[in-house]
Amino acid sequence: MDTKTLKKIEVSVSLNTSLLKVIDECAEQLRYNREEFIAMACQQFVGQINPQELENIYCERQMQQPEELEWAETAAILAGEILPKEKW
């Protein structure tokens, strides 16, 4: 992916201070600024993940999040309204 021709979008990410210190030290040693170093690290990480592995990570993360009762109740109401109208 050629990052020099792509439009850049500013994002905000919260990091703990010890990780940020390590990032800044590594970036300085490699003569990158923080933005370049983080972008390079993200590109390398994304490039190493295959689609099936990405799907597995997504599923694991979804299972770690507790289901909210309010969401489940809303989904049940909507299903009750929509499903009877469907032709099976």
Residue, then its C-alpha position, 0 to 999 in steps of 0.5 A: m500500500d502506497t501511503k504517500t498517495l493516500k489521503k490522511i485522516e487524523v485520529s485520536v488514540s489513547l495509549n498508556t504512558s509506558l507504551l507511548k514512551v517505548i514507541d517514542e524511544c523506538a521511533e527516535q532510534l529508527r529516525y521516524n517521527r511518532e506518526e510515521f512509526i505508529a503508521m508503519a507498525c499498524q501496516q506491518f500488523v495488518g499485513q501479517i493477519n490473514p482474513q480467517e485469523l481476522e475473523n477469529i479475532y473478531c469473533e473472540r472479541q464479540m464473545q468477550q463483550p457481555e450482551e446488553l439486555e436492552w439490545a436483546e429486548t429491542a432485537a426480539i421486538l423487531a424480529g417479532e414485527i418483521l419475521p411474521k411478514e416474511k414468506w418462508 
